[in-house]
Amino acid sequence: MADPELQDLLTIAQDAAALASAGLIAHRAEWAVVTGGAGREVKIDADVRAEALILEALTRRAPFPIISEERGRIAGAAGAFAWAVDPLDGSVNYLRGYPHCAVSIGLLRDGAPVLGIVDCFALRESFTGIVGEGAWLNGAPIRVSSVADPRAGILQTGVPARARTDPLSVAALGELINRWQKVRMIGSAATALAYVAAGRAEAYCESGSMIWDIAAGCALVKAAGGEVRIAGALD
């Protein structure tokens, strides 16, 4: 049975994502400016600008606590729910004009992802889902792939800025890659998970991610009939 509360909250998340996506499209020439970073971490003005639009929209209509990439933890109404927000997942892709980037908004209930939107604005693809109710791409139902053998499947992975790149970690990644027929690294965890939800790839595995990177995408995968395993501290 559909949960009216979760449906309303998904609509709120969609509206907030739409505001951010519209700004990212309209102001790319102004917002695609590097403002800081260290090592492989890059911060651009668009991250902060998009986040401000999302946070204002969420706190006005559903003022739950928020875990966000730029602002960290933001207090909100006590209860089981919390938002997890990545205002621009794939910042360097956006900076360089590579289309795999997204606005990602997930909702956690007692720490578990229950709904999400991954809005791939450059490609005009909006992935939404509610766990237990279904997942959709631009309103049409999606489902995870039925391919069960990694030797016939596609793995989505990557090397985030926080990921370890010592020889042992790189070797472990190589062993993982060798189990799959094909591997894709697109530079956006949220988009990669959305593609798994849509059956475009069979799996996503990455180390060094944060909860705002994956909350919405994990909700999509579960909503589309897939399985999710999150290990370690993510925030």
N, CA and C of each residue as an Amber inpcrd file, in Angstrom:
protein
   705
   0.8400000  -1.1950000   0.0000000   0.0000000   0.0000000   0.0000000
   0.8810000   1.2530000   0.0000000   0.5130000   2.2270000  -0.8260000
   1.2830000   3.4580000  -0.9190000   1.2380000   4.2290000   0.3960000
   2.3470000   4.8490000   0.7360000   2.4620000   5.6500000   1.9510000
   2.3040000   7.1270000   1.5680000   1.1700000   7.7500000   1.9020000
   0.9540000   9.1460000   1.4960000   2.0320000  10.0920000   2.0110000
   2.5410000   9.8470000   3.2160000   3.5650000  10.7250000   3.7630000
   4.8360000  10.6620000   2.9230000   5.2750000   9.4560000   2.5690000
   6.4760000   9.3300000   1.7550000   6.2620000   9.9000000   0.3530000
   5.0690000   9.7380000  -0.1820000   4.7850000  10.3200000  -1.4900000
   4.8710000  11.8400000  -1.4490000   4.3430000  12.4350000  -0.3860000
   4.4320000  13.8870000  -0.2280000   5.8850000  14.3330000  -0.0600000
   6.6560000  13.5640000   0.6940000   8.0530000  13.9260000   0.9090000
   8.8730000  13.7700000  -0.3620000   8.5370000  12.7800000  -1.1860000
   9.2220000  12.6550000  -2.4710000   8.9140000  13.8550000  -3.3580000
   7.6910000  14.3140000  -3.3350000   7.3370000  15.5040000  -4.1170000
   8.1410000  16.7130000  -3.6530000   8.3030000  16.8610000  -2.3430000
   9.1010000  17.9670000  -1.8000000  10.5420000  17.8460000  -2.2720000
  11.0980000  16.6420000  -2.2320000  12.4740000  16.4330000  -2.6960000
  12.5970000  16.7180000  -4.1880000  11.6110000  16.2960000  -4.9710000
  11.6350000  16.5680000  -6.4070000  11.6010000  18.0680000  -6.6950000
  10.7690000  18.7810000  -5.9780000  10.6760000  20.2260000  -6.1830000
  11.9940000  20.9140000  -5.8310000  12.6190000  20.4770000  -4.7300000
  13.8990000  21.0640000  -4.3310000  14.9720000  20.7520000  -5.3560000
  15.0020000  19.5230000  -5.8420000  15.9920000  19.1440000  -6.8570000
  15.7780000  19.9190000  -8.1470000  14.5130000  20.1360000  -8.5110000
  14.2200000  20.8700000  -9.7400000  14.7290000  22.3060000  -9.6640000
  14.5860000  22.9310000  -8.4940000  15.1100000  24.2900000  -8.3100000
  16.6180000  24.3270000  -8.5070000  17.3150000  23.3710000  -7.8730000
  18.7680000  23.3380000  -7.9890000  19.2020000  23.0400000  -9.4200000
  18.5390000  22.0890000 -10.0530000  18.9000000  21.7270000 -11.4170000
  18.7060000  22.8950000 -12.3790000  17.6020000  23.6150000 -12.2070000
  17.3600000  24.7730000 -13.0630000  18.4560000  25.8200000 -12.8930000
  18.8700000  26.0320000 -11.6410000  19.9520000  26.9840000 -11.3970000
  21.2620000  26.5220000 -11.9970000  21.5680000  25.2300000 -11.8740000
  22.8230000  24.6980000 -12.4080000  22.8670000  24.7990000 -13.9310000
  21.7240000  24.6410000 -14.5670000  21.6720000  24.7780000 -16.0260000
  21.7820000  26.2410000 -16.4390000  20.9930000  27.0970000 -15.7900000
  20.9170000  28.5020000 -16.1950000  22.1910000  29.2780000 -15.9010000
  22.8970000  28.9040000 -14.8340000  24.0310000  29.7090000 -14.3820000
  25.3790000  29.0020000 -14.5100000  25.4580000  28.0300000 -15.3890000
  26.6950000  27.2580000 -15.4710000  27.9070000  28.1490000 -15.7560000
  27.7620000  29.1200000 -16.6160000  28.8930000  29.9860000 -16.9600000
  29.4150000  30.7360000 -15.7440000  28.5110000  31.0980000 -14.8140000
  28.9270000  31.8380000 -13.6190000  29.3450000  30.9170000 -12.4850000
  28.6750000  29.7720000 -12.3460000  28.8710000  28.9120000 -11.1840000
  30.0080000  27.9070000 -11.3570000  30.4170000  27.6310000 -12.5840000
  31.4670000  26.6340000 -12.8240000  32.8440000  27.2670000 -12.5770000
  33.0720000  27.6170000 -11.3120000  34.3030000  28.2920000 -10.9080000
  34.8830000  27.5550000  -9.7050000  36.1480000  27.2090000  -9.7720000
  36.7930000  26.5160000  -8.6620000  36.9910000  27.4860000  -7.4990000
  36.5600000  27.0540000  -6.3040000  36.6920000  27.9040000  -5.1190000
  37.6260000  27.3150000  -4.0670000  38.0470000  26.0840000  -4.2430000
  38.9400000  25.4830000  -3.2520000  39.0960000  24.0060000  -3.4870000
  39.7430000  23.3660000  -2.5230000  39.9670000  21.9290000  -2.6110000
  41.3880000  21.5910000  -2.2220000  41.6150000  20.3190000  -2.0260000
  42.9480000  19.8340000  -1.6800000  43.1080000  18.4340000  -2.2360000
  44.3060000  18.1230000  -2.7480000  44.5260000  16.8160000  -3.3360000
  43.5960000  16.6040000  -4.5160000  42.8270000  15.5090000  -4.4770000
  41.8830000  15.2300000  -5.5640000  40.4900000  15.7970000  -5.2890000
  40.3170000  16.4610000  -4.1700000  39.0410000  17.0950000  -3.8270000
  38.9680000  18.4640000  -4.4850000  37.8810000  18.7260000  -5.2270000
  37.6950000  20.0050000  -5.9060000  36.3430000  20.5820000  -5.4920000
  36.3430000  21.8360000  -5.0750000  35.1090000  22.5310000  -4.7270000
  34.8650000  23.6410000  -5.7440000  33.6190000  23.7470000  -6.1810000
  33.2740000  24.8120000  -7.1160000  32.0880000  25.5960000  -6.5790000
  31.9060000  26.7900000  -7.1000000  30.8530000  27.6770000  -6.6040000
  29.4720000  27.0390000  -6.7550000  29.3020000  26.2210000  -7.7880000
  27.9990000  25.6120000  -8.0380000  27.5380000  24.7390000  -6.8770000
  28.4830000  24.0750000  -6.1880000  28.1140000  23.2350000  -5.0480000
  27.3610000  24.0420000  -3.9950000  27.9060000  25.1950000  -3.6490000
  27.3280000  26.0340000  -2.6040000  26.0170000  26.6680000  -3.0760000
  26.0040000  27.1330000  -4.3220000  24.8070000  27.7890000  -4.8500000
  23.6200000  26.8240000  -4.9170000  23.8660000  25.6290000  -5.4400000
  22.7860000  24.6480000  -5.5450000  22.3230000  24.1970000  -4.1690000
  23.2810000  24.0140000  -3.2540000  22.9190000  23.5850000  -1.9050000
  22.0100000  24.6050000  -1.2300000  22.2900000  25.8830000  -1.3910000
  21.4680000  26.9230000  -0.7590000  20.0210000  26.8320000  -1.2310000
  19.8170000  26.5800000  -2.5130000  18.4610000  26.4530000  -3.0420000
  17.7510000  25.2450000  -2.4380000  18.4610000  24.1250000  -2.3360000
  17.8680000  22.9050000  -1.7950000  17.5340000  23.0560000  -0.3180000
  18.4820000  23.5700000   0.4550000  18.2620000  23.6730000   1.8950000
  17.0960000  24.5890000   2.2160000  16.9700000  25.6860000   1.4870000
  15.8460000  26.5940000   1.7290000  14.5260000  25.9020000   1.4460000
  14.4800000  25.1520000   0.3550000  13.2360000  24.4720000  -0.0150000
  12.8740000  23.3730000   0.9860000  13.8630000  22.6050000   1.4150000
  13.5790000  21.5090000   2.3430000  13.1890000  22.0210000   3.7250000
  13.9240000  22.9970000   4.2460000  13.6380000  23.4820000   5.5950000
  12.3020000  24.2180000   5.6650000  11.8630000  24.7490000   4.5600000
  10.5780000  25.4480000   4.5390000   9.4030000  24.4720000   4.5590000
   9.5510000  23.3300000   3.8960000   8.4130000  22.4180000   3.7370000
   8.5120000  21.1220000   4.5370000   9.7150000  20.6880000   4.8720000
   9.8970000  19.4440000   5.6430000  11.1730000  19.5780000   6.4550000
  11.1090000  20.3120000   7.5710000  12.3180000  20.7210000   8.3030000
  12.9360000  19.6320000   9.1700000  13.2770000  18.5040000   8.5400000
  13.9870000  17.4450000   9.2470000  15.4710000  17.8030000   9.3370000
  16.2190000  17.1290000  10.2000000  17.6810000  17.3180000  10.1670000
  18.2180000  17.0010000   8.7700000  19.3200000  17.6480000   8.4150000
  19.9160000  17.4820000   7.0920000  21.3990000  17.1660000   7.2500000
  21.8480000  16.1840000   6.4610000  23.2770000  15.9140000   6.3240000
  23.6290000  16.2930000   4.8940000  24.4270000  17.3360000   4.7460000
  24.7040000  17.8720000   3.4180000  26.2000000  18.0000000   3.1830000
  26.5870000  17.8740000   1.9230000  28.0130000  17.8440000   1.5950000
  28.7350000  19.1220000   2.0070000  28.1410000  20.2680000   1.7550000
  28.8360000  21.5250000   2.0080000  28.6700000  22.0270000   3.4400000
  27.4820000  21.9020000   3.9950000  27.1890000  22.4590000   5.3160000
  27.3380000  21.4590000   6.4510000  27.4830000  20.1750000   6.1320000
  27.5740000  19.1680000   7.1820000  26.2130000  18.8890000   7.7940000
  26.1870000  18.7460000   9.1250000  24.9390000  18.4310000   9.8240000
  24.1810000  19.7060000  10.1790000  22.8880000  19.6950000   9.8740000
  22.0140000  20.8350000  10.1660000  20.8740000  20.3210000  11.0270000
  20.6550000  20.9580000  12.1410000  19.6080000  20.5140000  13.0680000
  18.2290000  20.7110000  12.4570000  17.2860000  19.8940000  12.9250000
  15.9140000  20.0060000  12.4590000  14.9710000  19.3640000  13.4480000
  13.7410000  19.1850000  13.0160000  12.7160000  18.6130000  13.8870000
  13.1060000  17.2020000  14.3100000  12.9150000  16.8960000  15.5720000
  13.2440000  15.5690000  16.0920000  12.3130000  14.5220000  15.4950000
  12.8540000  13.3410000  15.2850000  12.0450000  12.2620000  14.7310000
  12.9040000  11.2650000  13.9900000  12.2530000  10.4110000  13.2190000
  12.9710000   9.3250000  12.5410000  13.6190000   9.7570000  11.2380000
  13.1590000  10.8790000  10.6500000  13.5980000  11.2570000   9.3120000
  14.7950000  12.2050000   9.3300000  15.6190000  12.1090000   8.2820000
  16.7020000  13.0680000   8.0230000  16.9640000  13.0830000   6.5180000
  17.2300000  14.2580000   5.9950000  17.5910000  14.3960000   4.5880000
  19.1010000  14.1860000   4.4170000  19.4930000  13.6110000   3.2870000
  20.9050000  13.5070000   2.9050000  21.0350000  14.1390000   1.5250000
  21.8250000  15.2130000   1.4320000  21.8290000  16.0630000   0.2460000
  23.2250000  16.1840000  -0.3500000  23.3320000  15.8430000  -1.6120000
  24.5220000  16.1910000  -2.4020000  24.0320000  17.1250000  -3.4940000
  24.2970000  18.4310000  -3.3570000  23.7230000  19.3910000  -4.2990000
  24.2510000  19.2500000  -5.7150000  25.4660000  18.7020000  -5.8560000
  26.0370000  18.4960000  -7.1840000  27.0230000  17.3360000  -7.1050000
  26.5420000  16.1570000  -7.3870000  27.4010000  14.9790000  -7.3700000
  28.0630000  14.8530000  -8.7460000  29.3780000  14.9680000  -8.7530000
  30.1080000  15.0310000 -10.0210000  30.4940000  16.4510000 -10.3520000
  31.0500000  17.1500000  -9.3600000  31.3740000  18.5780000  -9.5410000
  32.3760000  18.8050000 -10.6690000  33.4120000  17.9660000 -10.7370000
  34.4120000  18.1390000 -11.7980000  33.7950000  17.8480000 -13.1620000
  32.8890000  16.8700000 -13.2180000  32.1950000  16.6240000 -14.4810000
  31.4370000  17.8640000 -14.9270000  30.7250000  18.4890000 -14.0010000
  29.9950000  19.7280000 -14.3040000  30.9520000  20.8210000 -14.7640000
  32.0580000  20.9340000 -14.0730000  33.0560000  21.9540000 -14.4050000
  33.5840000  21.7810000 -15.8230000  33.7880000  20.5250000 -16.2140000
  34.4060000  20.2260000 -17.5040000  33.4000000  19.9670000 -18.6260000
  32.1130000  20.0630000 -18.3270000  31.1060000  19.8240000 -19.3480000
  30.8370000  18.3590000 -19.6410000  31.2380000  17.4720000 -18.7060000
  30.9650000  16.0370000 -18.8360000  29.5750000  15.7990000 -18.2760000
  28.6690000  15.1590000 -19.0200000  27.2490000  15.1950000 -18.6390000
  26.8460000  14.3550000 -17.4470000  27.7200000  13.4830000 -16.9310000
  27.3260000  12.6190000 -15.8180000  27.5150000  13.3390000 -14.4830000
  26.5250000  14.1390000 -14.1250000  26.4880000  14.8250000 -12.8320000
  25.0210000  14.9420000 -12.4440000  24.7630000  15.1360000 -11.1540000
  23.3760000  15.0650000 -10.7070000  23.1600000  15.8040000  -9.4040000
  21.9350000  16.2480000  -9.2030000  21.4480000  16.6930000  -7.8990000
  20.8820000  15.4580000  -7.2070000  21.3270000  15.2080000  -5.9810000
  20.9450000  13.9920000  -5.2760000  20.3570000  14.3420000  -3.9070000
  19.1140000  13.9340000  -3.6830000  18.4460000  14.1640000  -2.4040000
  17.8260000  12.8550000  -1.9430000  18.2660000  12.3680000  -0.7970000
  17.7160000  11.1520000  -0.2350000  17.0810000  11.4280000   1.1160000
  16.1500000  10.5790000   1.5100000  15.5450000  10.6730000   2.8310000
  15.8700000   9.3960000   3.5930000  16.4000000   9.5770000   4.8100000
  16.7060000   8.4590000   5.6910000  15.6310000   8.3430000   6.7640000
  15.2570000   7.1140000   7.0710000  14.3700000   6.8610000   8.2120000
  15.1170000   5.9250000   9.1540000  15.4200000   6.4190000  10.3450000
  16.2470000   5.6750000  11.2970000  17.5590000   5.2270000  10.6550000
  18.1140000   6.0870000   9.8190000  19.4100000   5.8510000   9.2070000
  19.3980000   5.0680000   7.9090000  18.2430000   4.5450000   7.4980000
  18.1530000   3.7460000   6.2750000  17.4860000   4.5560000   5.1600000
  18.0300000   4.5230000   3.9330000  17.4190000   5.2540000   2.8230000
  16.0310000   4.7150000   2.4910000  15.0400000   5.6050000   2.4060000
  13.6710000   5.1620000   2.1050000  13.1060000   5.7980000   0.8420000
  13.6800000   6.9000000   0.4040000  13.2660000   7.4790000  -0.8720000
  14.3900000   8.3500000  -1.4010000  14.3300000   8.6320000  -2.6850000
  15.3740000   9.4760000  -3.2460000  15.0330000   9.9850000  -4.6200000
  15.7250000  11.0550000  -4.9740000  15.7080000  11.5660000  -6.3370000
  17.1410000  11.8230000  -6.7590000  17.4870000  11.3500000  -7.9360000
  18.7640000  11.6500000  -8.5790000  18.4100000  12.3220000  -9.9010000
  18.6150000  13.6270000  -9.9540000  18.2150000  14.4050000 -11.1230000
  19.4460000  14.6680000 -11.9850000  19.5700000  13.8980000 -13.0650000
  20.6970000  14.0570000 -14.0030000  20.3070000  15.1400000 -15.0060000
  20.4520000  16.3800000 -14.5680000  19.8740000  17.5190000 -15.2820000
  20.4640000  17.7290000 -16.6660000  21.7460000  17.4470000 -16.8490000
  22.3740000  17.6630000 -18.1550000  21.8030000  16.7210000 -19.2100000
  21.3470000  15.5570000 -18.7790000  20.7730000  14.5720000 -19.6900000
  19.2470000  14.5480000 -19.6290000  18.6890000  15.4170000 -18.7900000
  17.2300000  15.5090000 -18.6230000  16.6180000  14.1660000 -18.2170000
  17.2910000  13.5040000 -17.2870000  16.7970000  12.2490000 -16.7500000
  16.6370000  12.3910000 -15.2380000  15.4210000  12.1950000 -14.7560000
  15.1280000  12.3180000 -13.3390000  14.6950000  10.9530000 -12.8050000
  15.5270000  10.3850000 -11.9210000  15.2630000   9.0830000 -11.3180000
  14.6660000   9.2950000  -9.9280000  13.5340000   8.6640000  -9.6550000
  12.8910000   8.7910000  -8.3520000  12.4850000   7.4130000  -7.8490000
  12.3450000   7.3040000  -6.5280000  11.9210000   6.0170000  -5.9910000
  11.5390000   6.0960000  -4.5320000  10.6400000   5.2030000  -4.1370000
  10.2510000   5.0130000  -2.7450000  10.3720000   3.5260000  -2.4470000
  11.1450000   3.1830000  -1.4510000  11.3600000   1.7770000  -1.1120000
  10.0160000   1.1200000  -0.7710000   9.7570000  -0.0050000  -1.3990000
   8.5160000  -0.7170000  -1.1830000   7.3920000  -0.3070000  -2.1110000
   7.6190000   0.7650000  -2.8960000   6.5670000   1.2440000  -3.7880000
   6.9760000   1.2670000  -5.2530000   8.2600000   1.4460000  -5.5280000
   8.7000000   1.4480000  -6.9160000   9.6810000   2.5600000  -7.2140000
  10.2520000   2.4820000  -8.4220000  11.2090000   3.4790000  -8.8880000
  10.8470000   3.8580000 -10.3180000  11.2040000   5.0860000 -10.6880000
  10.7670000   5.6200000 -11.9670000  11.8670000   6.4690000 -12.6120000
  11.8730000   6.5010000 -13.9390000  12.7180000   7.3970000 -14.7210000
  11.7950000   8.2770000 -15.5450000  11.8050000   9.5660000 -15.2440000
  10.8980000  10.5180000 -15.8960000   9.4550000  10.0100000 -15.8620000
   9.0980000   9.3840000 -14.7330000   7.7320000   8.9320000 -14.5210000
   7.4280000   7.5240000 -14.9860000   8.3240000   6.9000000 -15.7450000
   8.1030000   5.5410000 -16.2250000   8.7830000   4.5410000 -15.2850000
   8.1390000   3.4180000 -14.9710000   8.7150000   2.4590000 -14.0230000
  10.0560000   1.8970000 -14.5040000  10.9720000   1.6820000 -13.5660000
  12.2510000   1.0510000 -13.8610000  12.4530000  -0.1100000 -12.9070000
  13.3520000  -1.0100000 -13.3040000  13.6270000  -2.2090000 -12.5290000
  15.0900000  -2.5700000 -12.6910000  15.6750000  -3.1510000 -11.6530000
  17.0700000  -3.5750000 -11.7440000  17.2080000  -4.6940000 -12.7730000
  18.4230000  -4.9040000 -13.2380000  18.7200000  -5.9260000 -14.2330000
  18.4650000  -7.3300000 -13.6740000  18.1620000  -8.2440000 -14.5760000
  17.9960000  -9.6470000 -14.1960000  19.2790000 -10.4500000 -14.4070000
  20.3500000  -9.8340000 -14.8860000  21.6270000 -10.5200000 -15.1010000
  22.2540000 -10.8220000 -13.7370000  22.5210000 -12.0850000 -13.4700000
  23.0410000 -12.4950000 -12.1610000  24.5220000 -12.8430000 -12.1780000
  25.0720000 -13.1310000 -13.3430000  26.4610000 -13.5560000 -13.4570000
  27.3490000 -12.3430000 -13.7460000  28.2820000 -12.0120000 -12.8380000
  29.1720000 -10.8750000 -13.0880000  29.9240000 -10.9820000 -14.4150000
  30.1880000 -12.1900000 -14.8850000  30.9220000 -12.3670000 -16.1360000
  30.1170000 -11.9250000 -17.3520000  28.8390000 -11.6450000 -17.1380000
  27.9910000 -11.1340000 -18.2030000  27.4310000  -9.7550000 -17.8540000
  27.9990000  -9.1340000 -16.8020000  27.4210000  -7.8970000 -16.2950000
  28.3640000  -6.7080000 -16.3230000  27.8090000  -5.5660000 -15.9680000
  28.5490000  -4.3020000 -15.9010000  28.6350000  -3.8500000 -14.4500000
  29.8380000  -3.5330000 -14.0190000  30.0820000  -2.9740000 -12.6870000
  30.3290000  -1.4800000 -12.8110000  29.6400000  -0.7010000 -12.0040000
  29.9160000   0.7250000 -11.8810000  30.8100000   0.9250000 -10.6580000
  31.9040000   1.6400000 -10.8130000  32.7810000   1.9110000  -9.6850000
  33.4890000   3.2450000  -9.9140000  34.4620000   3.5390000  -9.0590000
  35.1950000   4.7860000  -9.1900000  36.2060000   4.9260000  -8.0770000
  36.8950000   6.0420000  -8.0850000  37.8990000   6.3310000  -7.0640000
  37.6270000   7.7330000  -6.5300000  36.7420000   7.8600000  -5.5300000
  36.4410000   9.1840000  -4.9790000  37.6730000   9.8320000  -4.3480000
  37.5670000  11.1060000  -4.0710000  38.6960000  11.8400000  -3.4860000
  39.1250000  11.2340000  -2.1600000  38.1840000  10.6550000  -1.4090000
  38.5120000  10.0970000  -0.0950000  38.9720000   8.6400000  -0.1600000
  38.9150000   8.0260000  -1.3270000  39.2820000   6.6270000  -1.4510000
  40.7830000   6.4320000  -1.2710000  41.1630000   5.2920000  -0.7140000
  42.5760000   4.9610000  -0.5610000  43.1330000   4.5140000  -1.9040000
  44.3630000   4.9510000  -2.2020000  45.0060000   4.5870000  -3.4630000
  46.3750000   3.9490000  -3.2370000  46.5790000   3.3650000  -2.0470000
  47.8180000   2.6380000  -1.7830000  47.8220000   1.3610000  -2.6160000
  48.9910000   0.7270000  -2.7990000  49.0780000  -0.4510000  -3.6770000
  48.1070000  -1.5660000  -3.3220000  47.8910000  -1.8370000  -2.0320000
  46.9720000  -2.9020000  -1.6440000  45.5270000  -2.5810000  -2.0480000
  45.1280000  -1.3120000  -1.8490000  43.7720000  -0.9110000  -2.2100000
  43.5690000  -0.9630000  -3.7200000  44.5730000  -0.5150000  -4.4610000
  44.4830000  -0.5550000  -5.9220000  44.4300000  -2.0050000  -6.4040000
  45.2140000  -2.8770000  -5.7770000  45.1900000  -4.2960000  -6.1460000
  43.8260000  -4.9110000  -5.8800000  43.2040000  -4.5440000  -4.7550000
  41.8730000  -5.0590000  -4.4290000  40.8430000  -4.5960000  -5.4600000
  40.9830000  -3.3490000  -5.9050000  40.0870000  -2.8450000  -6.9450000
  40.2770000  -3.6310000  -8.2360000  41.5250000  -3.9240000  -8.5490000
  41.8010000  -4.7060000  -9.7490000  41.1800000  -6.0880000  -9.6930000
  41.2420000  -6.7350000  -8.5360000  40.6230000  -8.0520000  -8.3740000
  39.1070000  -7.9710000  -8.5650000  38.5170000  -6.9040000  -8.0240000
  37.0740000  -6.7130000  -8.1910000  36.7260000  -6.5340000  -9.6610000
  37.4700000  -5.7000000 -10.3520000  37.2020000  -5.4150000 -11.7570000
  37.2770000  -6.6880000 -12.5990000  38.2260000  -7.5430000 -12.2880000
  38.4400000  -8.7450000 -13.0890000  37.2920000  -9.7480000 -13.0060000
  36.3840000  -9.5690000 -12.0590000  35.2500000 -10.4840000 -11.9440000
  34.1260000 -10.1540000 -12.9290000  34.1870000  -8.9610000 -13.5170000
  33.0740000  -8.4670000 -14.3210000  33.4190000  -8.4250000 -15.8050000
  32.3780000  -8.5450000 -16.6410000  32.5940000  -8.4690000 -18.0800000
  33.0380000  -7.0620000 -18.4920000  32.3690000  -6.0500000 -17.9470000
  32.6770000  -4.6590000 -18.2720000  32.6480000  -3.8160000 -17.0090000
  33.3740000  -2.7140000 -17.0140000  33.4250000  -1.7940000 -15.8750000
  33.2500000  -0.3750000 -16.3920000  32.4930000   0.4360000 -15.6620000
  32.2850000   1.8350000 -16.0240000  32.6200000   2.7230000 -14.8360000
  33.3530000   3.8080000 -15.1010000  33.6560000   4.8300000 -14.0950000
  33.1870000   6.1620000 -14.6600000  32.0800000   6.6850000 -14.1300000
  31.4980000   7.8980000 -14.7120000  31.6550000   9.1300000 -13.8250000
  32.1960000   8.9610000 -12.6180000  32.5000000  10.1230000 -11.7930000
  31.3520000  10.6850000 -10.9960000  30.2640000   9.9470000 -10.8710000
  29.1220000  10.3900000 -10.0610000  28.4880000   9.1630000  -9.4340000
  28.6700000   9.0030000  -8.1290000  28.1220000   7.8350000  -7.4350000
  26.6030000   7.7980000  -7.5360000  25.9750000   8.9540000  -7.3850000
  24.5140000   9.0070000  -7.4430000  24.0080000   8.5470000  -8.8040000
  24.6400000   9.0250000  -9.8700000  24.2380000   8.6230000 -11.2140000
  24.4790000   7.1420000 -11.4390000  25.6240000   6.6430000 -10.9680000
  25.9420000   5.2260000 -11.1310000  24.8880000   4.3460000 -10.4690000
  24.4690000   4.7070000  -9.2740000  23.4360000   3.9400000  -8.5760000
  22.0900000   4.0420000  -9.2970000  21.7840000   5.2070000  -9.8210000
  20.5420000   5.3590000 -10.5890000  20.5540000   4.4580000 -11.8090000
  21.7140000   4.3170000 -12.4430000  21.8200000   3.4410000 -13.6090000
  21.6350000   1.9760000 -13.2190000  22.1190000   1.6010000 -12.0350000
  21.8700000   0.2440000 -11.5470000  20.3610000   0.0430000 -11.3340000
  19.7150000   1.0260000 -10.7350000  18.2680000   0.9330000 -10.5140000
  17.5100000   0.7720000 -11.8190000  18.0240000   1.3980000 -12.8810000
  17.3480000   1.3480000 -14.1770000  17.7490000   0.1400000 -15.0120000
  18.6240000  -0.7200000 -14.4710000  19.0340000  -1.9070000 -15.2020000
  20.0840000  -1.6570000 -16.2560000  20.7020000  -0.4900000 -16.2540000
  21.7590000  -0.1970000 -17.2280000  23.0860000  -0.8310000 -16.8320000
  23.2370000  -1.1320000 -15.5700000  24.3980000  -1.8430000 -15.0400000
  23.8940000  -2.7520000 -13.9380000  24.7120000  -3.7520000 -13.5870000
  24.2650000  -4.7310000 -12.6040000  24.6540000  -4.3970000 -11.1760000
  25.7210000  -3.6360000 -10.9890000  26.1940000  -3.3820000  -9.6250000
  26.9810000  -2.0900000  -9.5610000  27.0730000  -1.5890000  -8.3330000
  27.9210000  -0.4340000  -8.0240000  28.6810000  -0.7670000  -6.7540000
  29.9920000  -0.5330000  -6.7660000  30.8150000  -0.7660000  -5.5840000
  31.9090000   0.2940000  -5.5570000  32.0210000   0.9980000  -4.4350000
  33.0010000   2.0760000  -4.3410000  33.3550000   2.2930000  -2.8770000
  34.6100000   2.5930000  -2.6020000  35.0300000   2.9390000  -1.2470000
  35.2640000   4.4340000  -1.1610000  35.1830000   4.9630000   0.0580000
  35.4360000   6.3900000   0.2560000  34.2400000   7.2780000   0.0490000
  33.0410000   6.6990000  -0.1330000  31.8430000   7.5110000  -0.3300000
  31.3100000   8.0060000   1.0100000  30.5090000   9.0610000   0.9570000
  29.8300000   9.6040000   2.1230000  28.3310000   9.3760000   1.9650000
  27.5930000   9.5010000   3.0580000  26.1740000   9.1720000   3.0070000
  25.4220000  10.0590000   2.0220000  25.8160000  11.3220000   1.8880000
  25.1180000  12.1940000   0.9430000  25.3930000  11.7710000  -0.5000000
  26.5170000  11.0980000  -0.7560000  26.8170000  10.6170000  -2.0990000
  25.8550000   9.5210000  -2.5400000  25.4410000   8.6770000  -1.6080000
  24.7800000   7.4260000  -1.9880000  23.3710000   7.2410000  -1.4570000
  22.9040000   8.0910000  -0.5550000  21.5980000   7.8530000   0.0850000
  20.4710000   7.7580000  -0.9310000  20.3760000   8.7420000  -1.8080000
  19.2930000   8.7310000  -2.7970000  19.4370000   7.5510000  -3.7380000
  20.6560000   7.2960000  -4.2040000  20.8750000   6.1930000  -5.1310000
  20.5770000   4.8430000  -4.5140000  20.9420000   4.6540000  -3.2500000
  20.6300000   3.3870000  -2.5730000  19.1200000   3.2020000  -2.4460000
  18.4080000   4.2720000  -2.1450000  16.9420000   4.1820000  -2.0870000
  16.3780000   3.7810000  -3.4440000  16.9370000   4.3220000  -4.5200000
  16.4650000   3.9760000  -5.8640000  16.6730000   2.4930000  -6.1490000
  17.8710000   1.9950000  -5.8280000  18.1730000   0.5880000  -6.1000000
  17.2180000  -0.3200000  -5.3330000  17.0040000  -0.0390000  -4.0500000
  16.0790000  -0.8530000  -3.2520000  14.6610000  -0.7370000  -3.7950000
  14.2470000   0.4770000  -4.1660000  12.9020000   0.6910000  -4.6900000
  12.6910000  -0.0440000  -6.0130000  13.7880000  -0.2220000  -6.7710000
  13.7090000  -0.8900000  -8.0680000  13.8950000  -2.3990000  -7.9650000
  13.9310000  -2.9210000  -6.7320000  14.0070000  -4.3600000  -6.5330000
  15.4020000  -4.8990000  -6.3130000  16.3750000  -4.0320000  -6.1030000
  17.7470000  -4.4740000  -5.8800000  18.1190000  -4.5780000  -4.4130000
  19.3500000  -4.9800000  -4.1770000  19.8750000  -5.1130000  -2.8260000
  20.9670000  -4.0880000  -2.5970000  21.0780000  -3.6400000  -1.3520000
  22.0630000  -2.6240000  -0.9780000  22.8120000  -3.0880000   0.2700000
  24.1210000  -2.9170000   0.2540000  24.9120000  -3.1620000   1.4540000
  25.8490000  -1.9780000   1.6670000  25.7160000  -1.3230000   2.8160000
  26.5520000  -0.1790000   3.1880000  27.4130000  -0.5870000   4.3610000
  28.7200000  -0.4200000   4.2320000  29.6340000  -0.8190000   5.2880000
  30.4930000   0.3570000   5.7070000  30.7660000   0.4600000   7.0170000
  31.6640000   1.4890000   7.5180000  30.9630000   2.8070000   7.7650000
  31.7110000   3.7540000   8.3180000  31.1860000   5.0890000   8.6100000
  31.0980000   5.8760000   7.3160000  29.9730000   6.5800000   7.1440000
  29.7410000   7.3130000   5.9040000  29.5760000   8.8080000   6.1190000
  29.6810000   9.2890000   7.3430000  29.4950000  10.7360000   7.5560000
  30.4000000  11.2190000   8.6630000
